[in-house]
Amino acid sequence: MINKLGGKIKNGNGSRRKFILMGSVYQTHQPHPGNVMDKGAVNGLREWFENVIGVEHD
């Protein structure tokens, strides 16, 4: 979704990830093993979407 909106996803050191969209950056990490985000990271990403591009979630 971020890529479709013209944003980028960058891999940092280790499990660090940066989501870049409309000049705003959200940083998180990818847990090991696998690629499933925990609830706190999902909530943070949701809030970032709401603040950056005005997405609202019911």
PDBQT receptor file of N, H, CA, C and O in Angstrom, charges set to zero:
ATOM      1  N   MET A   1       0.817  -1.181   0.000  1.00  0.00    +0.000 N 
ATOM      2  CA  MET A   1       0.000   0.000   0.000  1.00  0.00    +0.000 C 
ATOM      3  C   MET A   1       0.868   1.254   0.000  1.00  0.00    +0.000 C 
ATOM      4  O   MET A   1       0.574   2.217  -0.708  1.00  0.00    +0.000 OA
ATOM      5  N   ILE A   2       1.924   1.243   0.785  1.00  0.00    +0.000 N 
ATOM      6  H   ILE A   2       2.164   0.461   1.361  1.00  0.00    +0.000 HD
ATOM      7  CA  ILE A   2       2.814   2.405   0.830  1.00  0.00    +0.000 C 
ATOM      8  C   ILE A   2       3.445   2.638  -0.531  1.00  0.00    +0.000 C 
ATOM      9  O   ILE A   2       3.519   3.775  -0.998  1.00  0.00    +0.000 OA
ATOM     10  N   ASN A   3       3.901   1.568  -1.171  1.00  0.00    +0.000 N 
ATOM     11  H   ASN A   3       3.841   0.644  -0.791  1.00  0.00    +0.000 HD
ATOM     12  CA  ASN A   3       4.492   1.703  -2.506  1.00  0.00    +0.000 C 
ATOM     13  C   ASN A   3       3.477   2.235  -3.515  1.00  0.00    +0.000 C 
ATOM     14  O   ASN A   3       3.822   3.067  -4.353  1.00  0.00    +0.000 OA
ATOM     15  N   LYS A   4       2.239   1.769  -3.445  1.00  0.00    +0.000 N 
ATOM     16  H   LYS A   4       1.958   1.093  -2.764  1.00  0.00    +0.000 HD
ATOM     17  CA  LYS A   4       1.189   2.215  -4.374  1.00  0.00    +0.000 C 
ATOM     18  C   LYS A   4       0.883   3.702  -4.211  1.00  0.00    +0.000 C 
ATOM     19  O   LYS A   4       0.459   4.358  -5.162  1.00  0.00    +0.000 OA
ATOM     20  N   LEU A   5       1.097   4.234  -3.006  1.00  0.00    +0.000 N 
ATOM     21  H   LEU A   5       1.441   3.701  -2.233  1.00  0.00    +0.000 HD
ATOM     22  CA  LEU A   5       0.845   5.648  -2.737  1.00  0.00    +0.000 C 
ATOM     23  C   LEU A   5       2.067   6.520  -3.025  1.00  0.00    +0.000 C 
ATOM     24  O   LEU A   5       2.056   7.720  -2.750  1.00  0.00    +0.000 OA
ATOM     25  N   GLY A   6       3.126   5.912  -3.584  1.00  0.00    +0.000 N 
ATOM     26  H   GLY A   6       3.135   4.937  -3.808  1.00  0.00    +0.000 HD
ATOM     27  CA  GLY A   6       4.325   6.665  -3.929  1.00  0.00    +0.000 C 
ATOM     28  C   GLY A   6       5.360   6.712  -2.826  1.00  0.00    +0.000 C 
ATOM     29  O   GLY A   6       6.335   7.456  -2.920  1.00  0.00    +0.000 OA
ATOM     30  N   GLY A   7       5.160   5.926  -1.782  1.00  0.00    +0.000 N 
ATOM     31  H   GLY A   7       4.367   5.321  -1.706  1.00  0.00    +0.000 HD
ATOM     32  CA  GLY A   7       6.099   5.886  -0.671  1.00  0.00    +0.000 C 
ATOM     33  C   GLY A   7       7.162   4.821  -0.868  1.00  0.00    +0.000 C 
ATOM     34  O   GLY A   7       7.203   4.137  -1.891  1.00  0.00    +0.000 OA
ATOM     35  N   LYS A   8       8.026   4.694   0.140  1.00  0.00    +0.000 N 
ATOM     36  H   LYS A   8       7.994   5.249   0.971  1.00  0.00    +0.000 HD
ATOM     37  CA  LYS A   8       9.109   3.708   0.089  1.00  0.00    +0.000 C 
ATOM     38  C   LYS A   8       9.190   2.966   1.413  1.00  0.00    +0.000 C 
ATOM     39  O   LYS A   8       8.812   3.481   2.465  1.00  0.00    +0.000 OA
ATOM     40  N   ILE A   9       9.695   1.742   1.331  1.00  0.00    +0.000 N 
ATOM     41  H   ILE A   9      10.003   1.323   0.477  1.00  0.00    +0.000 HD
ATOM     42  CA  ILE A   9       9.998   0.950   2.512  1.00  0.00    +0.000 C 
ATOM     43  C   ILE A   9      11.483   0.651   2.457  1.00  0.00    +0.000 C 
ATOM     44  O   ILE A   9      11.969   0.068   1.488  1.00  0.00    +0.000 OA
ATOM     45  N   LYS A  10      12.211   1.054   3.505  1.00  0.00    +0.000 N 
ATOM     46  H   LYS A  10      11.816   1.528   4.292  1.00  0.00    +0.000 HD
ATOM     47  CA  LYS A  10      13.654   0.838   3.528  1.00  0.00    +0.000 C 
ATOM     48  C   LYS A  10      14.013  -0.065   4.694  1.00  0.00    +0.000 C 
ATOM     49  O   LYS A  10      13.475   0.070   5.793  1.00  0.00    +0.000 OA
ATOM     50  N   ASN A  11      14.932  -0.992   4.437  1.00  0.00    +0.000 N 
ATOM     51  H   ASN A  11      15.369  -1.102   3.544  1.00  0.00    +0.000 HD
ATOM     52  CA  ASN A  11      15.453  -1.864   5.474  1.00  0.00    +0.000 C 
ATOM     53  C   ASN A  11      16.653  -1.190   6.111  1.00  0.00    +0.000 C 
ATOM     54  O   ASN A  11      17.560  -0.732   5.416  1.00  0.00    +0.000 OA
ATOM     55  N   GLY A  12      16.658  -1.130   7.441  1.00  0.00    +0.000 N 
ATOM     56  H   GLY A  12      15.921  -1.503   8.006  1.00  0.00    +0.000 HD
ATOM     57  CA  GLY A  12      17.767  -0.543   8.165  1.00  0.00    +0.000 C 
ATOM     58  C   GLY A  12      18.659  -1.625   8.742  1.00  0.00    +0.000 C 
ATOM     59  O   GLY A  12      18.707  -2.744   8.230  1.00  0.00    +0.000 OA
ATOM     60  N   ASN A  13      19.360  -1.286   9.807  1.00  0.00    +0.000 N 
ATOM     61  H   ASN A  13      19.321  -0.377  10.223  1.00  0.00    +0.000 HD
ATOM     62  CA  ASN A  13      20.230  -2.245  10.480  1.00  0.00    +0.000 C 
ATOM     63  C   ASN A  13      19.396  -3.338  11.136  1.00  0.00    +0.000 C 
ATOM     64  O   ASN A  13      18.407  -3.057  11.812  1.00  0.00    +0.000 OA
ATOM     65  N   GLY A  14      19.799  -4.569  10.932  1.00  0.00    +0.000 N 
ATOM     66  H   GLY A  14      20.602  -4.797  10.382  1.00  0.00    +0.000 HD
ATOM     67  CA  GLY A  14      19.097  -5.690  11.539  1.00  0.00    +0.000 C 
ATOM     68  C   GLY A  14      17.657  -5.778  11.092  1.00  0.00    +0.000 C 
ATOM     69  O   GLY A  14      17.375  -5.928   9.903  1.00  0.00    +0.000 OA
ATOM     70  N   SER A  15      16.742  -5.686  12.047  1.00  0.00    +0.000 N 
ATOM     71  H   SER A  15      16.971  -5.564  13.013  1.00  0.00    +0.000 HD
ATOM     72  CA  SER A  15      15.324  -5.840  11.734  1.00  0.00    +0.000 C 
ATOM     73  C   SER A  15      14.594  -4.502  11.611  1.00  0.00    +0.000 C 
ATOM     74  O   SER A  15      13.364  -4.477  11.555  1.00  0.00    +0.000 OA
ATOM     75  N   ARG A  16      15.327  -3.402  11.570  1.00  0.00    +0.000 N 
ATOM     76  H   ARG A  16      16.325  -3.423  11.616  1.00  0.00    +0.000 HD
ATOM     77  CA  ARG A  16      14.708  -2.075  11.460  1.00  0.00    +0.000 C 
ATOM     78  C   ARG A  16      14.090  -1.856  10.089  1.00  0.00    +0.000 C 
ATOM     79  O   ARG A  16      14.662  -2.240   9.068  1.00  0.00    +0.000 OA
ATOM     80  N   ARG A  17      12.894  -1.222  10.076  1.00  0.00    +0.000 N 
ATOM     81  H   ARG A  17      12.430  -0.910  10.905  1.00  0.00    +0.000 HD
ATOM     82  CA  ARG A  17      12.210  -0.877   8.835  1.00  0.00    +0.000 C 
ATOM     83  C   ARG A  17      11.782   0.577   8.906  1.00  0.00    +0.000 C 
ATOM     84  O   ARG A  17      11.357   1.057   9.957  1.00  0.00    +0.000 OA
ATOM     85  N   LYS A  18      11.896   1.277   7.784  1.00  0.00    +0.000 N 
ATOM     86  H   LYS A  18      12.241   0.888   6.931  1.00  0.00    +0.000 HD
ATOM     87  CA  LYS A  18      11.410   2.652   7.681  1.00  0.00    +0.000 C 
ATOM     88  C   LYS A  18      10.356   2.701   6.594  1.00  0.00    +0.000 C 
ATOM     89  O   LYS A  18      10.575   2.244   5.472  1.00  0.00    +0.000 OA
ATOM     90  N   PHE A  19       9.215   3.260   6.941  1.00  0.00    +0.000 N 
ATOM     91  H   PHE A  19       9.037   3.632   7.852  1.00  0.00    +0.000 HD
ATOM     92  CA  PHE A  19       8.159   3.515   5.973  1.00  0.00    +0.000 C 
ATOM     93  C   PHE A  19       8.177   5.014   5.711  1.00  0.00    +0.000 C 
ATOM     94  O   PHE A  19       8.030   5.807   6.641  1.00  0.00    +0.000 OA
ATOM     95  N   ILE A  20       8.355   5.408   4.459  1.00  0.00    +0.000 N 
ATOM     96  H   ILE A  20       8.475   4.764   3.704  1.00  0.00    +0.000 HD
ATOM     97  CA  ILE A  20       8.458   6.819   4.096  1.00  0.00    +0.000 C 
ATOM     98  C   ILE A  20       7.316   7.154   3.150  1.00  0.00    +0.000 C 
ATOM     99  O   ILE A  20       7.150   6.524   2.105  1.00  0.00    +0.000 OA
ATOM    100  N   LEU A  21       6.527   8.160   3.533  1.00  0.00    +0.000 N 
ATOM    101  H   LEU A  21       6.661   8.671   4.382  1.00  0.00    +0.000 HD
ATOM    102  CA  LEU A  21       5.364   8.536   2.737  1.00  0.00    +0.000 C 
ATOM    103  C   LEU A  21       5.080  10.019   2.932  1.00  0.00    +0.000 C 
ATOM    104  O   LEU A  21       4.949  10.492   4.061  1.00  0.00    +0.000 OA
ATOM    105  N   MET A  22       4.989  10.737   1.841  1.00  0.00    +0.000 N 
ATOM    106  H   MET A  22       5.095  10.353   0.924  1.00  0.00    +0.000 HD
ATOM    107  CA  MET A  22       4.643  12.158   1.842  1.00  0.00    +0.000 C 
ATOM    108  C   MET A  22       5.541  12.972   2.781  1.00  0.00    +0.000 C 
ATOM    109  O   MET A  22       5.067  13.869   3.478  1.00  0.00    +0.000 OA
ATOM    110  N   GLY A  23       6.835  12.651   2.793  1.00  0.00    +0.000 N 
ATOM    111  H   GLY A  23       7.219  11.922   2.227  1.00  0.00    +0.000 HD
ATOM    112  CA  GLY A  23       7.796  13.383   3.609  1.00  0.00    +0.000 C 
ATOM    113  C   GLY A  23       7.813  12.995   5.074  1.00  0.00    +0.000 C 
ATOM    114  O   GLY A  23       8.558  13.588   5.854  1.00  0.00    +0.000 OA
ATOM    115  N   SER A  24       7.020  12.026   5.466  1.00  0.00    +0.000 N 
ATOM    116  H   SER A  24       6.414  11.544   4.832  1.00  0.00    +0.000 HD
ATOM    117  CA  SER A  24       6.958  11.572   6.848  1.00  0.00    +0.000 C 
ATOM    118  C   SER A  24       7.560  10.172   6.950  1.00  0.00    +0.000 C 
ATOM    119  O   SER A  24       7.439   9.368   6.026  1.00  0.00    +0.000 OA
ATOM    120  N   VAL A  25       8.212   9.887   8.085  1.00  0.00    +0.000 N 
ATOM    121  H   VAL A  25       8.310  10.541   8.835  1.00  0.00    +0.000 HD
ATOM    122  CA  VAL A  25       8.878   8.599   8.278  1.00  0.00    +0.000 C 
ATOM    123  C   VAL A  25       8.301   7.906   9.510  1.00  0.00    +0.000 C 
ATOM    124  O   VAL A  25       8.159   8.516  10.570  1.00  0.00    +0.000 OA
ATOM    125  N   TYR A  26       7.970   6.621   9.356  1.00  0.00    +0.000 N 
ATOM    126  H   TYR A  26       8.085   6.126   8.495  1.00  0.00    +0.000 HD
ATOM    127  CA  TYR A  26       7.559   5.783  10.480  1.00  0.00    +0.000 C 
ATOM    128  C   TYR A  26       8.586   4.672  10.600  1.00  0.00    +0.000 C 
ATOM    129  O   TYR A  26       8.837   3.948   9.636  1.00  0.00    +0.000 OA
ATOM    130  N   GLN A  27       9.190   4.530  11.795  1.00  0.00    +0.000 N 
ATOM    131  H   GLN A  27       8.986   5.117  12.578  1.00  0.00    +0.000 HD
ATOM    132  CA  GLN A  27      10.205   3.502  12.006  1.00  0.00    +0.000 C 
ATOM    133  C   GLN A  27       9.662   2.422  12.927  1.00  0.00    +0.000 C 
ATOM    134  O   GLN A  27       8.983   2.709  13.913  1.00  0.00    +0.000 OA
ATOM    135  N   THR A  28       9.970   1.177  12.589  1.00  0.00    +0.000 N 
ATOM    136  H   THR A  28      10.521   0.944  11.788  1.00  0.00    +0.000 HD
ATOM    137  CA  THR A  28       9.564   0.043  13.411  1.00  0.00    +0.000 C 
ATOM    138  C   THR A  28      10.580  -1.075  13.199  1.00  0.00    +0.000 C 
ATOM    139  O   THR A  28      11.583  -0.879  12.512  1.00  0.00    +0.000 OA
ATOM    140  N   HIS A  29      10.331  -2.223  13.772  1.00  0.00    +0.000 N 
ATOM    141  H   HIS A  29       9.516  -2.382  14.329  1.00  0.00    +0.000 HD
ATOM    142  CA  HIS A  29      11.203  -3.369  13.522  1.00  0.00    +0.000 C 
ATOM    143  C   HIS A  29      10.361  -4.587  13.197  1.00  0.00    +0.000 C 
ATOM    144  O   HIS A  29       9.195  -4.691  13.579  1.00  0.00    +0.000 OA
ATOM    145  N   GLN A  30      10.991  -5.502  12.480  1.00  0.00    +0.000 N 
ATOM    146  H   GLN A  30      11.937  -5.417  12.170  1.00  0.00    +0.000 HD
ATOM    147  CA  GLN A  30      10.347  -6.754  12.088  1.00  0.00    +0.000 C 
ATOM    148  C   GLN A  30      10.781  -7.818  13.081  1.00  0.00    +0.000 C 
ATOM    149  O   GLN A  30      11.973  -8.102  13.197  1.00  0.00    +0.000 OA
ATOM    150  N   PRO A  31       9.839  -8.410  13.795  1.00  0.00    +0.000 N 
ATOM    151  CA  PRO A  31      10.201  -9.417  14.789  1.00  0.00    +0.000 C 
ATOM    152  C   PRO A  31      10.768 -10.683  14.154  1.00  0.00    +0.000 C 
ATOM    153  O   PRO A  31      10.533 -10.973  12.981  1.00  0.00    +0.000 OA
ATOM    154  N   HIS A  32      11.519 -11.424  14.961  1.00  0.00    +0.000 N 
ATOM    155  H   HIS A  32      11.710 -11.189  15.914  1.00  0.00    +0.000 HD
ATOM    156  CA  HIS A  32      12.107 -12.679  14.492  1.00  0.00    +0.000 C 
ATOM    157  C   HIS A  32      11.420 -13.828  15.202  1.00  0.00    +0.000 C 
ATOM    158  O   HIS A  32      11.121 -13.650  16.383  1.00  0.00    +0.000 OA
ATOM    159  N   PRO A  33      11.144 -14.942  14.648  1.00  0.00    +0.000 N 
ATOM    160  CA  PRO A  33      11.209 -15.195  13.214  1.00  0.00    +0.000 C 
ATOM    161  C   PRO A  33       9.939 -14.696  12.534  1.00  0.00    +0.000 C 
ATOM    162  O   PRO A  33       8.948 -14.393  13.199  1.00  0.00    +0.000 OA
ATOM    163  N   GLY A  34       9.973 -14.615  11.256  1.00  0.00    +0.000 N 
ATOM    164  H   GLY A  34      10.778 -14.861  10.716  1.00  0.00    +0.000 HD
ATOM    165  CA  GLY A  34       8.790 -14.247  10.489  1.00  0.00    +0.000 C 
ATOM    166  C   GLY A  34       8.683 -12.766  10.209  1.00  0.00    +0.000 C 
ATOM    167  O   GLY A  34       9.610 -11.995  10.457  1.00  0.00    +0.000 OA
ATOM    168  N   ASN A  35       7.538 -12.390   9.691  1.00  0.00    +0.000 N 
ATOM    169  H   ASN A  35       6.785 -13.017   9.490  1.00  0.00    +0.000 HD
ATOM    170  CA  ASN A  35       7.342 -11.001   9.307  1.00  0.00    +0.000 C 
ATOM    171  C   ASN A  35       5.987 -10.480   9.766  1.00  0.00    +0.000 C 
ATOM    172  O   ASN A  35       5.312  -9.760   9.031  1.00  0.00    +0.000 OA
ATOM    173  N   VAL A  36       5.591 -10.843  10.976  1.00  0.00    +0.000 N 
ATOM    174  H   VAL A  36       6.140 -11.428  11.573  1.00  0.00    +0.000 HD
ATOM    175  CA  VAL A  36       4.309 -10.431  11.519  1.00  0.00    +0.000 C 
ATOM    176  C   VAL A  36       4.544  -9.314  12.537  1.00  0.00    +0.000 C 
ATOM    177  O   VAL A  36       5.344  -9.466  13.461  1.00  0.00    +0.000 OA
ATOM    178  N   MET A  37       3.841  -8.191  12.360  1.00  0.00    +0.000 N 
ATOM    179  H   MET A  37       3.192  -8.067  11.609  1.00  0.00    +0.000 HD
ATOM    180  CA  MET A  37       3.970  -7.071  13.289  1.00  0.00    +0.000 C 
ATOM    181  C   MET A  37       3.100  -7.320  14.519  1.00  0.00    +0.000 C 
ATOM    182  O   MET A  37       2.018  -7.896  14.413  1.00  0.00    +0.000 OA
ATOM    183  N   ASP A  38       3.584  -6.877  15.704  1.00  0.00    +0.000 N 
ATOM    184  H   ASP A  38       4.463  -6.408  15.791  1.00  0.00    +0.000 HD
ATOM    185  CA  ASP A  38       2.765  -7.012  16.905  1.00  0.00    +0.000 C 
ATOM    186  C   ASP A  38       1.695  -5.917  16.942  1.00  0.00    +0.000 C 
ATOM    187  O   ASP A  38       1.720  -4.989  16.134  1.00  0.00    +0.000 OA
ATOM    188  N   LYS A  39       0.763  -6.033  17.879  1.00  0.00    +0.000 N 
ATOM    189  H   LYS A  39       0.742  -6.787  18.535  1.00  0.00    +0.000 HD
ATOM    190  CA  LYS A  39      -0.377  -5.109  17.934  1.00  0.00    +0.000 C 
ATOM    191  C   LYS A  39       0.056  -3.661  18.128  1.00  0.00    +0.000 C 
ATOM    192  O   LYS A  39      -0.530  -2.754  17.538  1.00  0.00    +0.000 OA
ATOM    193  N   GLY A  40       1.075  -3.438  18.948  1.00  0.00    +0.000 N 
ATOM    194  H   GLY A  40       1.551  -4.175  19.427  1.00  0.00    +0.000 HD
ATOM    195  CA  GLY A  40       1.550  -2.079  19.186  1.00  0.00    +0.000 C 
ATOM    196  C   GLY A  40       2.088  -1.435  17.925  1.00  0.00    +0.000 C 
ATOM    197  O   GLY A  40       1.823  -0.263  17.661  1.00  0.00    +0.000 OA
ATOM    198  N   ALA A  41       2.844  -2.195  17.145  1.00  0.00    +0.000 N 
ATOM    199  H   ALA A  41       3.059  -3.148  17.360  1.00  0.00    +0.000 HD
ATOM    200  CA  ALA A  41       3.391  -1.674  15.888  1.00  0.00    +0.000 C 
ATOM    201  C   ALA A  41       2.282  -1.406  14.878  1.00  0.00    +0.000 C 
ATOM    202  O   ALA A  41       2.333  -0.418  14.145  1.00  0.00    +0.000 OA
ATOM    203  N   VAL A  42       1.281  -2.279  14.837  1.00  0.00    +0.000 N 
ATOM    204  H   VAL A  42       1.239  -3.081  15.433  1.00  0.00    +0.000 HD
ATOM    205  CA  VAL A  42       0.155  -2.086  13.917  1.00  0.00    +0.000 C 
ATOM    206  C   VAL A  42      -0.623  -0.829  14.304  1.00  0.00    +0.000 C 
ATOM    207  O   VAL A  42      -1.008  -0.048  13.434  1.00  0.00    +0.000 OA
ATOM    208  N   ASN A  43      -0.855  -0.627  15.603  1.00  0.00    +0.000 N 
ATOM    209  H   ASN A  43      -0.542  -1.261  16.310  1.00  0.00    +0.000 HD
ATOM    210  CA  ASN A  43      -1.558   0.575  16.055  1.00  0.00    +0.000 C 
ATOM    211  C   ASN A  43      -0.767   1.835  15.723  1.00  0.00    +0.000 C 
ATOM    212  O   ASN A  43      -1.343   2.838  15.303  1.00  0.00    +0.000 OA
ATOM    213  N   GLY A  44       0.549   1.787  15.909  1.00  0.00    +0.000 N 
ATOM    214  H   GLY A  44       1.017   0.972  16.251  1.00  0.00    +0.000 HD
ATOM    215  CA  GLY A  44       1.388   2.930  15.568  1.00  0.00    +0.000 C 
ATOM    216  C   GLY A  44       1.348   3.238  14.084  1.00  0.00    +0.000 C 
ATOM    217  O   GLY A  44       1.282   4.404  13.694  1.00  0.00    +0.000 OA
ATOM    218  N   LEU A  45       1.386   2.214  13.259  1.00  0.00    +0.000 N 
ATOM    219  H   LEU A  45       1.439   1.267  13.576  1.00  0.00    +0.000 HD
ATOM    220  CA  LEU A  45       1.319   2.401  11.811  1.00  0.00    +0.000 C 
ATOM    221  C   LEU A  45      -0.044   2.959  11.403  1.00  0.00    +0.000 C 
ATOM    222  O   LEU A  45      -0.126   3.816  10.523  1.00  0.00    +0.000 OA
ATOM    223  N   ARG A  46      -1.098   2.483  12.029  1.00  0.00    +0.000 N 
ATOM    224  H   ARG A  46      -1.032   1.787  12.744  1.00  0.00    +0.000 HD
ATOM    225  CA  ARG A  46      -2.448   2.995  11.755  1.00  0.00    +0.000 C 
ATOM    226  C   ARG A  46      -2.543   4.480  12.098  1.00  0.00    +0.000 C 
ATOM    227  O   ARG A  46      -3.081   5.265  11.318  1.00  0.00    +0.000 OA
ATOM    228  N   GLU A  47      -2.022   4.863  13.259  1.00  0.00    +0.000 N 
ATOM    229  H   GLU A  47      -1.584   4.225  13.892  1.00  0.00    +0.000 HD
ATOM    230  CA  GLU A  47      -2.038   6.274  13.653  1.00  0.00    +0.000 C 
ATOM    231  C   GLU A  47      -1.216   7.121  12.686  1.00  0.00    +0.000 C 
ATOM    232  O   GLU A  47      -1.599   8.246  12.364  1.00  0.00    +0.000 OA
ATOM    233  N   TRP A  48      -0.104   6.593  12.229  1.00  0.00    +0.000 N 
ATOM    234  H   TRP A  48       0.208   5.680  12.490  1.00  0.00    +0.000 HD
ATOM    235  CA  TRP A  48       0.740   7.306  11.267  1.00  0.00    +0.000 C 
ATOM    236  C   TRP A  48      -0.034   7.537   9.973  1.00  0.00    +0.000 C 
ATOM    237  O   TRP A  48      -0.012   8.641   9.428  1.00  0.00    +0.000 OA
ATOM    238  N   PHE A  49      -0.719   6.505   9.476  1.00  0.00    +0.000 N 
ATOM    239  H   PHE A  49      -0.737   5.608   9.919  1.00  0.00    +0.000 HD
ATOM    240  CA  PHE A  49      -1.543   6.662   8.269  1.00  0.00    +0.000 C 
ATOM    241  C   PHE A  49      -2.618   7.731   8.480  1.00  0.00    +0.000 C 
ATOM    242  O   PHE A  49      -2.847   8.562   7.602  1.00  0.00    +0.000 OA
ATOM    243  N   GLU A  50      -3.268   7.710   9.628  1.00  0.00    +0.000 N 
ATOM    244  H   GLU A  50      -3.082   7.035  10.342  1.00  0.00    +0.000 HD
ATOM    245  CA  GLU A  50      -4.306   8.705   9.906  1.00  0.00    +0.000 C 
ATOM    246  C   GLU A  50      -3.738  10.120   9.876  1.00  0.00    +0.000 C 
ATOM    247  O   GLU A  50      -4.359  11.025   9.319  1.00  0.00    +0.000 OA
ATOM    248  N   ASN A  51      -2.572  10.315  10.468  1.00  0.00    +0.000 N 
ATOM    249  H   ASN A  51      -2.068   9.580  10.921  1.00  0.00    +0.000 HD
ATOM    250  CA  ASN A  51      -1.971  11.644  10.552  1.00  0.00    +0.000 C 
ATOM    251  C   ASN A  51      -1.345  12.096   9.243  1.00  0.00    +0.000 C 
ATOM    252  O   ASN A  51      -1.392  13.283   8.921  1.00  0.00    +0.000 OA
ATOM    253  N   VAL A  52      -0.758  11.176   8.479  1.00  0.00    +0.000 N 
ATOM    254  H   VAL A  52      -0.719  10.212   8.741  1.00  0.00    +0.000 HD
ATOM    255  CA  VAL A  52      -0.038  11.551   7.261  1.00  0.00    +0.000 C 
ATOM    256  C   VAL A  52      -0.980  11.758   6.083  1.00  0.00    +0.000 C 
ATOM    257  O   VAL A  52      -0.886  12.765   5.382  1.00  0.00    +0.000 OA
ATOM    258  N   ILE A  53      -1.889  10.808   5.860  1.00  0.00    +0.000 N 
ATOM    259  H   ILE A  53      -1.966   9.989   6.430  1.00  0.00    +0.000 HD
ATOM    260  CA  ILE A  53      -2.725  10.916   4.661  1.00  0.00    +0.000 C 
ATOM    261  C   ILE A  53      -4.217  10.985   4.958  1.00  0.00    +0.000 C 
ATOM    262  O   ILE A  53      -5.032  10.974   4.037  1.00  0.00    +0.000 OA
ATOM    263  N   GLY A  54      -4.579  11.054   6.228  1.00  0.00    +0.000 N 
ATOM    264  H   GLY A  54      -3.917  11.062   6.977  1.00  0.00    +0.000 HD
ATOM    265  CA  GLY A  54      -5.980  11.232   6.576  1.00  0.00    +0.000 C 
ATOM    266  C   GLY A  54      -6.833   9.990   6.472  1.00  0.00    +0.000 C 
ATOM    267  O   GLY A  54      -8.055  10.095   6.368  1.00  0.00    +0.000 OA
ATOM    268  N   VAL A  55      -6.223   8.809   6.496  1.00  0.00    +0.000 N 
ATOM    269  H   VAL A  55      -5.230   8.724   6.581  1.00  0.00    +0.000 HD
ATOM    270  CA  VAL A  55      -6.988   7.563   6.478  1.00  0.00    +0.000 C 
ATOM    271  C   VAL A  55      -7.703   7.430   7.815  1.00  0.00    +0.000 C 
ATOM    272  O   VAL A  55      -7.098   7.630   8.868  1.00  0.00    +0.000 OA
ATOM    273  N   GLU A  56      -8.974   7.098   7.779  1.00  0.00    +0.000 N 
ATOM    274  H   GLU A  56      -9.466   6.935   6.924  1.00  0.00    +0.000 HD
ATOM    275  CA  GLU A  56      -9.732   6.885   9.007  1.00  0.00    +0.000 C 
ATOM    276  C   GLU A  56     -10.168   5.434   9.096  1.00  0.00    +0.000 C 
ATOM    277  O   GLU A  56     -10.548   4.821   8.098  1.00  0.00    +0.000 OA
ATOM    278  N   HIS A  57     -10.108   4.895  10.309  1.00  0.00    +0.000 N 
ATOM    279  H   HIS A  57      -9.800   5.393  11.120  1.00  0.00    +0.000 HD
ATOM    280  CA  HIS A  57     -10.464   3.499  10.536  1.00  0.00    +0.000 C 
ATOM    281  C   HIS A  57     -11.575   3.441  11.571  1.00  0.00    +0.000 C 
ATOM    282  O   HIS A  57     -11.490   4.082  12.619  1.00  0.00    +0.000 OA
ATOM    283  N   ASP A  58     -12.612   2.677  11.277  1.00  0.00    +0.000 N 
ATOM    284  H   ASP A  58     -12.681   2.157  10.426  1.00  0.00    +0.000 HD
ATOM    285  CA  ASP A  58     -13.728   2.512  12.227  1.00  0.00    +0.000 C 
ATOM    286  C   ASP A  58     -13.505   1.317  13.104  1.00  0.00    +0.000 C 
ATOM    287  O   ASP A  58     -14.335   1.018  13.963  1.00  0.00    +0.000 OA
TER     288      ASP A  58
